[in-house]
Amino acid sequence: MLNELIFVLLGGLLLWLGLAYHFFFDPRRPAWIVVGALLVIWGVGNCWRASSTVGPSLRAIARIRGVSLILVGALMISLVWLELRWTGAALAAVGGILIVRGLASAALSLRTT
């Protein structure tokens, strides 16, 4: 549950930063692209390993985690091609994805216990 709370809080922070348009980073830096690519690879790995997870609800949690990592990584990589004025909206979308991911995983994990 603590892991899911961290994702909800991180998503809230990114949502706030995106809506307030107060961010201090350059999404065109190579490190940003590498982190985005690593998140996509990590998400694909989570989706791949989800099929070997025992129990349908744990499998659903693993797939939610994998898909959310793929979406966040893809959005991070897409910031390279976006105009600067759309970066705030993309950050808000990433924050929203992380909030939904944290709440959905928490709800599913509470249901399994």
Jmol script that loads the backbone (N, CA, C; Angstrom):
load data "model"
ATOM      1  N   MET A   1       0.820  -1.206   0.000  1.00  0.00           N
ATOM      2  CA  MET A   1       0.000   0.000   0.000  1.00  0.00           C
ATOM      3  C   MET A   1       0.863   1.270   0.000  1.00  0.00           C
ATOM      4  N   LEU A   2       2.004   1.220   0.655  1.00  0.00           N
ATOM      5  CA  LEU A   2       2.870   2.396   0.693  1.00  0.00           C
ATOM      6  C   LEU A   2       3.392   2.728  -0.704  1.00  0.00           C
ATOM      7  N   ASN A   3       3.699   1.703  -1.480  1.00  0.00           N
ATOM      8  CA  ASN A   3       4.158   1.910  -2.841  1.00  0.00           C
ATOM      9  C   ASN A   3       3.076   2.614  -3.674  1.00  0.00           C
ATOM     10  N   GLU A   4       1.841   2.205  -3.506  1.00  0.00           N
ATOM     11  CA  GLU A   4       0.745   2.817  -4.266  1.00  0.00           C
ATOM     12  C   GLU A   4       0.510   4.255  -3.804  1.00  0.00           C
ATOM     13  N   LEU A   5       0.662   4.513  -2.506  1.00  0.00           N
ATOM     14  CA  LEU A   5       0.522   5.879  -1.996  1.00  0.00           C
ATOM     15  C   LEU A   5       1.603   6.787  -2.581  1.00  0.00           C
ATOM     16  N   ILE A   6       2.804   6.256  -2.728  1.00  0.00           N
ATOM     17  CA  ILE A   6       3.889   7.043  -3.322  1.00  0.00           C
ATOM     18  C   ILE A   6       3.552   7.393  -4.767  1.00  0.00           C
ATOM     19  N   PHE A   7       2.969   6.455  -5.519  1.00  0.00           N
ATOM     20  CA  PHE A   7       2.587   6.753  -6.897  1.00  0.00           C
ATOM     21  C   PHE A   7       1.478   7.797  -6.957  1.00  0.00           C
ATOM     22  N   VAL A   8       0.519   7.729  -6.035  1.00  0.00           N
ATOM     23  CA  VAL A   8      -0.546   8.737  -6.010  1.00  0.00           C
ATOM     24  C   VAL A   8       0.041  10.110  -5.689  1.00  0.00           C
ATOM     25  N   LEU A   9       0.939  10.183  -4.716  1.00  0.00           N
ATOM     26  CA  LEU A   9       1.547  11.466  -4.365  1.00  0.00           C
ATOM     27  C   LEU A   9       2.427  12.007  -5.494  1.00  0.00           C
ATOM     28  N   LEU A  10       3.192  11.141  -6.143  1.00  0.00           N
ATOM     29  CA  LEU A  10       4.003  11.568  -7.280  1.00  0.00           C
ATOM     30  C   LEU A  10       3.117  12.048  -8.421  1.00  0.00           C
ATOM     31  N   GLY A  11       2.045  11.346  -8.671  1.00  0.00           N
ATOM     32  CA  GLY A  11       1.106  11.774  -9.700  1.00  0.00           C
ATOM     33  C   GLY A  11       0.480  13.113  -9.368  1.00  0.00           C
ATOM     34  N   GLY A  12       0.139  13.319  -8.097  1.00  0.00           N
ATOM     35  CA  GLY A  12      -0.410  14.613  -7.679  1.00  0.00           C
ATOM     36  C   GLY A  12       0.585  15.743  -7.873  1.00  0.00           C
ATOM     37  N   LEU A  13       1.845  15.471  -7.567  1.00  0.00           N
ATOM     38  CA  LEU A  13       2.882  16.483  -7.760  1.00  0.00           C
ATOM     39  C   LEU A  13       3.037  16.825  -9.241  1.00  0.00           C
ATOM     40  N   LEU A  14       3.095  15.815 -10.094  1.00  0.00           N
ATOM     41  CA  LEU A  14       3.224  16.072 -11.523  1.00  0.00           C
ATOM     42  C   LEU A  14       1.984  16.767 -12.090  1.00  0.00           C
ATOM     43  N   LEU A  15       0.823  16.396 -11.608  1.00  0.00           N
ATOM     44  CA  LEU A  15      -0.405  17.062 -12.041  1.00  0.00           C
ATOM     45  C   LEU A  15      -0.380  18.529 -11.645  1.00  0.00           C
ATOM     46  N   TRP A  16       0.028  18.809 -10.427  1.00  0.00           N
ATOM     47  CA  TRP A  16       0.117  20.187  -9.968  1.00  0.00           C
ATOM     48  C   TRP A  16       1.143  20.980 -10.771  1.00  0.00           C
ATOM     49  N   LEU A  17       2.319  20.382 -11.001  1.00  0.00           N
ATOM     50  CA  LEU A  17       3.352  21.059 -11.790  1.00  0.00           C
ATOM     51  C   LEU A  17       2.881  21.325 -13.218  1.00  0.00           C
ATOM     52  N   GLY A  18       2.188  20.354 -13.791  1.00  0.00           N
ATOM     53  CA  GLY A  18       1.709  20.526 -15.156  1.00  0.00           C
ATOM     54  C   GLY A  18       0.643  21.600 -15.276  1.00  0.00           C
ATOM     55  N   LEU A  19      -0.256  21.637 -14.312  1.00  0.00           N
ATOM     56  CA  LEU A  19      -1.335  22.637 -14.355  1.00  0.00           C
ATOM     57  C   LEU A  19      -0.837  24.027 -13.977  1.00  0.00           C
ATOM     58  N   ALA A  20       0.122  24.084 -13.061  1.00  0.00           N
ATOM     59  CA  ALA A  20       0.674  25.379 -12.652  1.00  0.00           C
ATOM     60  C   ALA A  20       1.735  25.876 -13.620  1.00  0.00           C
ATOM     61  N   TYR A  21       2.214  24.979 -14.492  1.00  0.00           N
ATOM     62  CA  TYR A  21       3.216  25.308 -15.503  1.00  0.00           C
ATOM     63  C   TYR A  21       4.501  25.824 -14.868  1.00  0.00           C
ATOM     64  N   HIS A  22       4.870  25.232 -13.724  1.00  0.00           N
ATOM     65  CA  HIS A  22       6.107  25.576 -13.023  1.00  0.00           C
ATOM     66  C   HIS A  22       7.022  24.363 -13.000  1.00  0.00           C
ATOM     67  N   PHE A  23       7.735  24.141 -14.072  1.00  0.00           N
ATOM     68  CA  PHE A  23       8.687  23.040 -14.098  1.00  0.00           C
ATOM     69  C   PHE A  23      10.012  23.577 -14.603  1.00  0.00           C
ATOM     70  N   PHE A  24      11.063  22.969 -14.095  1.00  0.00           N
ATOM     71  CA  PHE A  24      12.403  23.456 -14.359  1.00  0.00           C
ATOM     72  C   PHE A  24      13.270  22.329 -14.917  1.00  0.00           C
ATOM     73  N   PHE A  25      12.919  21.841 -16.068  1.00  0.00           N
ATOM     74  CA  PHE A  25      13.694  20.798 -16.714  1.00  0.00           C
ATOM     75  C   PHE A  25      13.582  20.987 -18.219  1.00  0.00           C
ATOM     76  N   ASP A  26      14.493  20.349 -18.929  1.00  0.00           N
ATOM     77  CA  ASP A  26      14.479  20.388 -20.384  1.00  0.00           C
ATOM     78  C   ASP A  26      14.170  18.984 -20.893  1.00  0.00           C
ATOM     79  N   PRO A  27      12.971  18.769 -21.440  1.00  0.00           N
ATOM     80  CA  PRO A  27      12.611  17.422 -21.885  1.00  0.00           C
ATOM     81  C   PRO A  27      13.372  16.962 -23.125  1.00  0.00           C
ATOM     82  N   ARG A  28      14.204  17.799 -23.684  1.00  0.00           N
ATOM     83  CA  ARG A  28      14.969  17.412 -24.865  1.00  0.00           C
ATOM     84  C   ARG A  28      16.376  16.914 -24.516  1.00  0.00           C
ATOM     85  N   ARG A  29      16.676  16.815 -23.242  1.00  0.00           N
ATOM     86  CA  ARG A  29      17.979  16.324 -22.797  1.00  0.00           C
ATOM     87  C   ARG A  29      18.044  14.801 -22.998  1.00  0.00           C
ATOM     88  N   PRO A  30      19.203  14.272 -23.295  1.00  0.00           N
ATOM     89  CA  PRO A  30      19.331  12.823 -23.500  1.00  0.00           C
ATOM     90  C   PRO A  30      18.944  12.005 -22.268  1.00  0.00           C
ATOM     91  N   ALA A  31      19.226  12.504 -21.086  1.00  0.00           N
ATOM     92  CA  ALA A  31      18.878  11.750 -19.873  1.00  0.00           C
ATOM     93  C   ALA A  31      17.365  11.564 -19.761  1.00  0.00           C
ATOM     94  N   TRP A  32      16.602  12.571 -20.148  1.00  0.00           N
ATOM     95  CA  TRP A  32      15.137  12.495 -20.104  1.00  0.00           C
ATOM     96  C   TRP A  32      14.641  11.402 -21.048  1.00  0.00           C
ATOM     97  N   ILE A  33      15.235  11.340 -22.239  1.00  0.00           N
ATOM     98  CA  ILE A  33      14.839  10.335 -23.230  1.00  0.00           C
ATOM     99  C   ILE A  33      15.212   8.937 -22.747  1.00  0.00           C
ATOM    100  N   VAL A  34      16.377   8.802 -22.141  1.00  0.00           N
ATOM    101  CA  VAL A  34      16.825   7.501 -21.630  1.00  0.00           C
ATOM    102  C   VAL A  34      15.898   7.025 -20.514  1.00  0.00           C
ATOM    103  N   VAL A  35      15.515   7.920 -19.614  1.00  0.00           N
ATOM    104  CA  VAL A  35      14.599   7.532 -18.531  1.00  0.00           C
ATOM    105  C   VAL A  35      13.247   7.105 -19.101  1.00  0.00           C
ATOM    106  N   GLY A  36      12.755   7.843 -20.091  1.00  0.00           N
ATOM    107  CA  GLY A  36      11.498   7.465 -20.737  1.00  0.00           C
ATOM    108  C   GLY A  36      11.586   6.095 -21.393  1.00  0.00           C
ATOM    109  N   ALA A  37      12.693   5.833 -22.094  1.00  0.00           N
ATOM    110  CA  ALA A  37      12.872   4.527 -22.738  1.00  0.00           C
ATOM    111  C   ALA A  37      12.982   3.414 -21.702  1.00  0.00           C
ATOM    112  N   LEU A  38      13.683   3.674 -20.597  1.00  0.00           N
ATOM    113  CA  LEU A  38      13.786   2.667 -19.533  1.00  0.00           C
ATOM    114  C   LEU A  38      12.430   2.361 -18.905  1.00  0.00           C
ATOM    115  N   LEU A  39      11.596   3.390 -18.751  1.00  0.00           N
ATOM    116  CA  LEU A  39      10.251   3.156 -18.212  1.00  0.00           C
ATOM    117  C   LEU A  39       9.414   2.303 -19.162  1.00  0.00           C
ATOM    118  N   VAL A  40       9.534   2.554 -20.468  1.00  0.00           N
ATOM    119  CA  VAL A  40       8.804   1.732 -21.440  1.00  0.00           C
ATOM    120  C   VAL A  40       9.287   0.282 -21.375  1.00  0.00           C
ATOM    121  N   ILE A  41      10.594   0.086 -21.332  1.00  0.00           N
ATOM    122  CA  ILE A  41      11.140  -1.279 -21.259  1.00  0.00           C
ATOM    123  C   ILE A  41      10.717  -1.969 -19.968  1.00  0.00           C
ATOM    124  N   TRP A  42      10.755  -1.235 -18.863  1.00  0.00           N
ATOM    125  CA  TRP A  42      10.336  -1.795 -17.577  1.00  0.00           C
ATOM    126  C   TRP A  42       8.853  -2.173 -17.615  1.00  0.00           C
ATOM    127  N   GLY A  43       8.037  -1.321 -18.230  1.00  0.00           N
ATOM    128  CA  GLY A  43       6.609  -1.617 -18.343  1.00  0.00           C
ATOM    129  C   GLY A  43       6.329  -2.832 -19.200  1.00  0.00           C
ATOM    130  N   VAL A  44       7.060  -2.970 -20.309  1.00  0.00           N
ATOM    131  CA  VAL A  44       6.891  -4.159 -21.161  1.00  0.00           C
ATOM    132  C   VAL A  44       7.292  -5.408 -20.381  1.00  0.00           C
ATOM    133  N   GLY A  45       8.364  -5.312 -19.617  1.00  0.00           N
ATOM    134  CA  GLY A  45       8.778  -6.449 -18.788  1.00  0.00           C
ATOM    135  C   GLY A  45       7.729  -6.812 -17.751  1.00  0.00           C
ATOM    136  N   ASN A  46       7.093  -5.817 -17.134  1.00  0.00           N
ATOM    137  CA  ASN A  46       6.029  -6.093 -16.160  1.00  0.00           C
ATOM    138  C   ASN A  46       4.838  -6.758 -16.829  1.00  0.00           C
ATOM    139  N   CYS A  47       4.462  -6.286 -18.010  1.00  0.00           N
ATOM    140  CA  CYS A  47       3.342  -6.916 -18.727  1.00  0.00           C
ATOM    141  C   CYS A  47       3.693  -8.341 -19.125  1.00  0.00           C
ATOM    142  N   TRP A  48       4.942  -8.569 -19.512  1.00  0.00           N
ATOM    143  CA  TRP A  48       5.380  -9.898 -19.915  1.00  0.00           C
ATOM    144  C   TRP A  48       5.347 -10.860 -18.728  1.00  0.00           C
ATOM    145  N   ARG A  49       5.809 -10.403 -17.568  1.00  0.00           N
ATOM    146  CA  ARG A  49       5.832 -11.257 -16.376  1.00  0.00           C
ATOM    147  C   ARG A  49       4.453 -11.402 -15.738  1.00  0.00           C
ATOM    148  N   ALA A  50       3.491 -10.590 -16.121  1.00  0.00           N
ATOM    149  CA  ALA A  50       2.164 -10.662 -15.515  1.00  0.00           C
ATOM    150  C   ALA A  50       1.477 -11.982 -15.814  1.00  0.00           C
ATOM    151  N   SER A  51       1.775 -12.574 -16.951  1.00  0.00           N
ATOM    152  CA  SER A  51       1.121 -13.836 -17.303  1.00  0.00           C
ATOM    153  C   SER A  51       1.553 -14.982 -16.396  1.00  0.00           C
ATOM    154  N   SER A  52       2.725 -14.884 -15.776  1.00  0.00           N
ATOM    155  CA  SER A  52       3.182 -15.947 -14.882  1.00  0.00           C
ATOM    156  C   SER A  52       2.798 -15.696 -13.425  1.00  0.00           C
ATOM    157  N   THR A  53       2.106 -14.584 -13.153  1.00  0.00           N
ATOM    158  CA  THR A  53       1.699 -14.258 -11.790  1.00  0.00           C
ATOM    159  C   THR A  53       0.495 -15.120 -11.401  1.00  0.00           C
ATOM    160  N   VAL A  54       0.539 -15.620 -10.183  1.00  0.00           N
ATOM    161  CA  VAL A  54      -0.532 -16.483  -9.697  1.00  0.00           C
ATOM    162  C   VAL A  54      -1.701 -15.620  -9.225  1.00  0.00           C
ATOM    163  N   GLY A  55      -2.890 -15.961  -9.640  1.00  0.00           N
ATOM    164  CA  GLY A  55      -4.095 -15.261  -9.211  1.00  0.00           C
ATOM    165  C   GLY A  55      -4.492 -14.166 -10.182  1.00  0.00           C
ATOM    166  N   PRO A  56      -5.780 -14.109 -10.509  1.00  0.00           N
ATOM    167  CA  PRO A  56      -6.228 -13.118 -11.491  1.00  0.00           C
ATOM    168  C   PRO A  56      -6.114 -11.672 -11.011  1.00  0.00           C
ATOM    169  N   SER A  57      -6.334 -11.420  -9.729  1.00  0.00           N
ATOM    170  CA  SER A  57      -6.253 -10.029  -9.259  1.00  0.00           C
ATOM    171  C   SER A  57      -4.797  -9.558  -9.202  1.00  0.00           C
ATOM    172  N   LEU A  58      -3.875 -10.433  -8.815  1.00  0.00           N
ATOM    173  CA  LEU A  58      -2.460 -10.062  -8.834  1.00  0.00           C
ATOM    174  C   LEU A  58      -1.964  -9.869 -10.259  1.00  0.00           C
ATOM    175  N   ARG A  59      -2.509 -10.664 -11.180  1.00  0.00           N
ATOM    176  CA  ARG A  59      -2.164 -10.507 -12.586  1.00  0.00           C
ATOM    177  C   ARG A  59      -2.658  -9.162 -13.107  1.00  0.00           C
ATOM    178  N   ALA A  60      -3.866  -8.764 -12.681  1.00  0.00           N
ATOM    179  CA  ALA A  60      -4.413  -7.470 -13.098  1.00  0.00           C
ATOM    180  C   ALA A  60      -3.581  -6.318 -12.534  1.00  0.00           C
ATOM    181  N   ILE A  61      -3.139  -6.441 -11.293  1.00  0.00           N
ATOM    182  CA  ILE A  61      -2.289  -5.407 -10.690  1.00  0.00           C
ATOM    183  C   ILE A  61      -0.983  -5.282 -11.471  1.00  0.00           C
ATOM    184  N   ALA A  62      -0.385  -6.413 -11.830  1.00  0.00           N
ATOM    185  CA  ALA A  62       0.870  -6.384 -12.582  1.00  0.00           C
ATOM    186  C   ALA A  62       0.678  -5.766 -13.954  1.00  0.00           C
ATOM    187  N   ARG A  63      -0.452  -6.042 -14.588  1.00  0.00           N
ATOM    188  CA  ARG A  63      -0.717  -5.440 -15.908  1.00  0.00           C
ATOM    189  C   ARG A  63      -0.965  -3.946 -15.793  1.00  0.00           C
ATOM    190  N   ILE A  64      -1.677  -3.525 -14.757  1.00  0.00           N
ATOM    191  CA  ILE A  64      -1.900  -2.093 -14.547  1.00  0.00           C
ATOM    192  C   ILE A  64      -0.565  -1.388 -14.363  1.00  0.00           C
ATOM    193  N   ARG A  65       0.307  -1.978 -13.572  1.00  0.00           N
ATOM    194  CA  ARG A  65       1.633  -1.389 -13.357  1.00  0.00           C
ATOM    195  C   ARG A  65       2.414  -1.307 -14.664  1.00  0.00           C
ATOM    196  N   GLY A  66       2.385  -2.369 -15.441  1.00  0.00           N
ATOM    197  CA  GLY A  66       3.121  -2.381 -16.699  1.00  0.00           C
ATOM    198  C   GLY A  66       2.594  -1.371 -17.697  1.00  0.00           C
ATOM    199  N   VAL A  67       1.289  -1.323 -17.869  1.00  0.00           N
ATOM    200  CA  VAL A  67       0.693  -0.389 -18.832  1.00  0.00           C
ATOM    201  C   VAL A  67       0.923   1.053 -18.394  1.00  0.00           C
ATOM    202  N   SER A  68       0.837   1.334 -17.097  1.00  0.00           N
ATOM    203  CA  SER A  68       1.055   2.711 -16.650  1.00  0.00           C
ATOM    204  C   SER A  68       2.504   3.131 -16.867  1.00  0.00           C
ATOM    205  N   LEU A  69       3.451   2.218 -16.662  1.00  0.00           N
ATOM    206  CA  LEU A  69       4.851   2.548 -16.927  1.00  0.00           C
ATOM    207  C   LEU A  69       5.094   2.787 -18.414  1.00  0.00           C
ATOM    208  N   ILE A  70       4.452   2.007 -19.265  1.00  0.00           N
ATOM    209  CA  ILE A  70       4.584   2.209 -20.708  1.00  0.00           C
ATOM    210  C   ILE A  70       4.022   3.565 -21.102  1.00  0.00           C
ATOM    211  N   LEU A  71       2.849   3.927 -20.571  1.00  0.00           N
ATOM    212  CA  LEU A  71       2.242   5.214 -20.904  1.00  0.00           C
ATOM    213  C   LEU A  71       3.079   6.387 -20.413  1.00  0.00           C
ATOM    214  N   VAL A  72       3.571   6.289 -19.192  1.00  0.00           N
ATOM    215  CA  VAL A  72       4.396   7.374 -18.645  1.00  0.00           C
ATOM    216  C   VAL A  72       5.687   7.514 -19.444  1.00  0.00           C
ATOM    217  N   GLY A  73       6.335   6.400 -19.773  1.00  0.00           N
ATOM    218  CA  GLY A  73       7.554   6.454 -20.574  1.00  0.00           C
ATOM    219  C   GLY A  73       7.309   7.023 -21.960  1.00  0.00           C
ATOM    220  N   ALA A  74       6.211   6.611 -22.585  1.00  0.00           N
ATOM    221  CA  ALA A  74       5.885   7.134 -23.915  1.00  0.00           C
ATOM    222  C   ALA A  74       5.603   8.632 -23.869  1.00  0.00           C
ATOM    223  N   LEU A  75       4.899   9.078 -22.832  1.00  0.00           N
ATOM    224  CA  LEU A  75       4.649  10.514 -22.708  1.00  0.00           C
ATOM    225  C   LEU A  75       5.933  11.286 -22.448  1.00  0.00           C
ATOM    226  N   MET A  76       6.841  10.713 -21.663  1.00  0.00           N
ATOM    227  CA  MET A  76       8.121  11.383 -21.427  1.00  0.00           C
ATOM    228  C   MET A  76       8.910  11.511 -22.716  1.00  0.00           C
ATOM    229  N   ILE A  77       8.919  10.470 -23.516  1.00  0.00           N
ATOM    230  CA  ILE A  77       9.634  10.522 -24.788  1.00  0.00           C
ATOM    231  C   ILE A  77       8.949  11.493 -25.746  1.00  0.00           C
ATOM    232  N   SER A  78       7.613  11.547 -25.715  1.00  0.00           N
ATOM    233  CA  SER A  78       6.900  12.434 -26.640  1.00  0.00           C
ATOM    234  C   SER A  78       7.125  13.910 -26.318  1.00  0.00           C
ATOM    235  N   LEU A  79       7.570  14.224 -25.111  1.00  0.00           N
ATOM    236  CA  LEU A  79       7.851  15.621 -24.768  1.00  0.00           C
ATOM    237  C   LEU A  79       8.971  16.204 -25.625  1.00  0.00           C
ATOM    238  N   VAL A  80       9.785  15.335 -26.230  1.00  0.00           N
ATOM    239  CA  VAL A  80      10.865  15.798 -27.094  1.00  0.00           C
ATOM    240  C   VAL A  80      10.298  16.533 -28.305  1.00  0.00           C
ATOM    241  N   TRP A  81       9.189  16.046 -28.822  1.00  0.00           N
ATOM    242  CA  TRP A  81       8.632  16.613 -30.044  1.00  0.00           C
ATOM    243  C   TRP A  81       7.523  17.627 -29.796  1.00  0.00           C
ATOM    244  N   LEU A  82       7.057  17.733 -28.574  1.00  0.00           N
ATOM    245  CA  LEU A  82       5.995  18.685 -28.274  1.00  0.00           C
ATOM    246  C   LEU A  82       6.534  20.104 -28.199  1.00  0.00           C
ATOM    247  N   GLU A  83       5.697  21.039 -28.546  1.00  0.00           N
ATOM    248  CA  GLU A  83       6.053  22.431 -28.312  1.00  0.00           C
ATOM    249  C   GLU A  83       6.026  22.672 -26.807  1.00  0.00           C
ATOM    250  N   LEU A  84       6.757  23.675 -26.378  1.00  0.00           N
ATOM    251  CA  LEU A  84       6.884  23.935 -24.947  1.00  0.00           C
ATOM    252  C   LEU A  84       5.537  24.241 -24.298  1.00  0.00           C
ATOM    253  N   ARG A  85       4.622  24.839 -25.032  1.00  0.00           N
ATOM    254  CA  ARG A  85       3.324  25.187 -24.427  1.00  0.00           C
ATOM    255  C   ARG A  85       2.484  23.957 -24.101  1.00  0.00           C
ATOM    256  N   TRP A  86       2.753  22.806 -24.758  1.00  0.00           N
ATOM    257  CA  TRP A  86       1.997  21.586 -24.486  1.00  0.00           C
ATOM    258  C   TRP A  86       2.644  20.723 -23.415  1.00  0.00           C
ATOM    259  N   THR A  87       3.807  21.093 -22.965  1.00  0.00           N
ATOM    260  CA  THR A  87       4.516  20.291 -21.976  1.00  0.00           C
ATOM    261  C   THR A  87       3.755  20.221 -20.660  1.00  0.00           C
ATOM    262  N   GLY A  88       3.139  21.320 -20.254  1.00  0.00           N
ATOM    263  CA  GLY A  88       2.358  21.320 -19.018  1.00  0.00           C
ATOM    264  C   GLY A  88       1.192  20.357 -19.080  1.00  0.00           C
ATOM    265  N   ALA A  89       0.505  20.330 -20.222  1.00  0.00           N
ATOM    266  CA  ALA A  89      -0.622  19.405 -20.382  1.00  0.00           C
ATOM    267  C   ALA A  89      -0.148  17.958 -20.356  1.00  0.00           C
ATOM    268  N   ALA A  90       1.002  17.692 -20.964  1.00  0.00           N
ATOM    269  CA  ALA A  90       1.539  16.330 -20.950  1.00  0.00           C
ATOM    270  C   ALA A  90       1.937  15.913 -19.537  1.00  0.00           C
ATOM    271  N   LEU A  91       2.532  16.843 -18.782  1.00  0.00           N
ATOM    272  CA  LEU A  91       2.873  16.531 -17.384  1.00  0.00           C
ATOM    273  C   LEU A  91       1.619  16.269 -16.563  1.00  0.00           C
ATOM    274  N   ALA A  92       0.572  17.036 -16.801  1.00  0.00           N
ATOM    275  CA  ALA A  92      -0.689  16.807 -16.094  1.00  0.00           C
ATOM    276  C   ALA A  92      -1.256  15.438 -16.457  1.00  0.00           C
ATOM    277  N   ALA A  93      -1.120  15.036 -17.723  1.00  0.00           N
ATOM    278  CA  ALA A  93      -1.595  13.709 -18.136  1.00  0.00           C
ATOM    279  C   ALA A  93      -0.797  12.605 -17.452  1.00  0.00           C
ATOM    280  N   VAL A  94       0.515  12.765 -17.368  1.00  0.00           N
ATOM    281  CA  VAL A  94       1.354  11.784 -16.675  1.00  0.00           C
ATOM    282  C   VAL A  94       0.950  11.698 -15.205  1.00  0.00           C
ATOM    283  N   GLY A  95       0.723  12.847 -14.585  1.00  0.00           N
ATOM    284  CA  GLY A  95       0.273  12.849 -13.191  1.00  0.00           C
ATOM    285  C   GLY A  95      -1.051  12.141 -13.013  1.00  0.00           C
ATOM    286  N   GLY A  96      -1.980  12.397 -13.925  1.00  0.00           N
ATOM    287  CA  GLY A  96      -3.278  11.720 -13.862  1.00  0.00           C
ATOM    288  C   GLY A  96      -3.152  10.213 -14.020  1.00  0.00           C
ATOM    289  N   ILE A  97      -2.282   9.784 -14.932  1.00  0.00           N
ATOM    290  CA  ILE A  97      -2.059   8.345 -15.125  1.00  0.00           C
ATOM    291  C   ILE A  97      -1.506   7.718 -13.846  1.00  0.00           C
ATOM    292  N   LEU A  98      -0.547   8.383 -13.215  1.00  0.00           N
ATOM    293  CA  LEU A  98       0.042   7.827 -11.996  1.00  0.00           C
ATOM    294  C   LEU A  98      -0.962   7.804 -10.846  1.00  0.00           C
ATOM    295  N   ILE A  99      -1.823   8.804 -10.757  1.00  0.00           N
ATOM    296  CA  ILE A  99      -2.850   8.800  -9.707  1.00  0.00           C
ATOM    297  C   ILE A  99      -3.819   7.649  -9.915  1.00  0.00           C
ATOM    298  N   VAL A 100      -4.301   7.475 -11.141  1.00  0.00           N
ATOM    299  CA  VAL A 100      -5.243   6.388 -11.431  1.00  0.00           C
ATOM    300  C   VAL A 100      -4.574   5.038 -11.197  1.00  0.00           C
ATOM    301  N   ARG A 101      -3.310   4.924 -11.590  1.00  0.00           N
ATOM    302  CA  ARG A 101      -2.578   3.676 -11.394  1.00  0.00           C
ATOM    303  C   ARG A 101      -2.447   3.343  -9.918  1.00  0.00           C
ATOM    304  N   GLY A 102      -2.095   4.327  -9.111  1.00  0.00           N
ATOM    305  CA  GLY A 102      -1.943   4.087  -7.683  1.00  0.00           C
ATOM    306  C   GLY A 102      -3.251   3.706  -7.017  1.00  0.00           C
ATOM    307  N   LEU A 103      -4.319   4.411  -7.369  1.00  0.00           N
ATOM    308  CA  LEU A 103      -5.627   4.106  -6.772  1.00  0.00           C
ATOM    309  C   LEU A 103      -6.148   2.751  -7.224  1.00  0.00           C
ATOM    310  N   ALA A 104      -5.984   2.427  -8.517  1.00  0.00           N
ATOM    311  CA  ALA A 104      -6.466   1.138  -9.016  1.00  0.00           C
ATOM    312  C   ALA A 104      -5.691  -0.017  -8.399  1.00  0.00           C
ATOM    313  N   SER A 105      -4.380   0.107  -8.317  1.00  0.00           N
ATOM    314  CA  SER A 105      -3.579  -0.958  -7.716  1.00  0.00           C
ATOM    315  C   SER A 105      -3.883  -1.108  -6.227  1.00  0.00           C
ATOM    316  N   ALA A 106      -4.100   0.013  -5.537  1.00  0.00           N
ATOM    317  CA  ALA A 106      -4.438  -0.061  -4.116  1.00  0.00           C
ATOM    318  C   ALA A 106      -5.787  -0.731  -3.914  1.00  0.00           C
ATOM    319  N   ALA A 107      -6.758  -0.389  -4.761  1.00  0.00           N
ATOM    320  CA  ALA A 107      -8.076  -1.000  -4.634  1.00  0.00           C
ATOM    321  C   ALA A 107      -8.022  -2.500  -4.910  1.00  0.00           C
ATOM    322  N   LEU A 108      -7.270  -2.895  -5.917  1.00  0.00           N
ATOM    323  CA  LEU A 108      -7.159  -4.320  -6.222  1.00  0.00           C
ATOM    324  C   LEU A 108      -6.393  -5.076  -5.142  1.00  0.00           C
ATOM    325  N   SER A 109      -5.347  -4.430  -4.588  1.00  0.00           N
ATOM    326  CA  SER A 109      -4.595  -5.127  -3.548  1.00  0.00           C
ATOM    327  C   SER A 109      -5.391  -5.230  -2.251  1.00  0.00           C
ATOM    328  N   LEU A 110      -6.245  -4.253  -1.967  1.00  0.00           N
ATOM    329  CA  LEU A 110      -7.100  -4.359  -0.791  1.00  0.00           C
ATOM    330  C   LEU A 110      -8.139  -5.455  -0.958  1.00  0.00           C
ATOM    331  N   ARG A 111      -8.594  -5.632  -2.186  1.00  0.00           N
ATOM    332  CA  ARG A 111      -9.599  -6.658  -2.457  1.00  0.00           C
ATOM    333  C   ARG A 111      -9.018  -8.050  -2.309  1.00  0.00           C
ATOM    334  N   THR A 112      -7.713  -8.215  -2.592  1.00  0.00           N
ATOM    335  CA  THR A 112      -7.103  -9.545  -2.511  1.00  0.00           C
ATOM    336  C   THR A 112      -6.772  -9.939  -1.085  1.00  0.00           C
ATOM    337  N   THR A 113      -6.620  -8.967  -0.173  1.00  0.00           N
ATOM    338  CA  THR A 113      -6.256  -9.305   1.209  1.00  0.00           C
ATOM    339  C   THR A 113      -7.468  -9.545   2.062  1.00  0.00           C
TER     340      THR A 113
END
end "model"
wireframe off; spacefill off
backbone 0.3
color backbone group
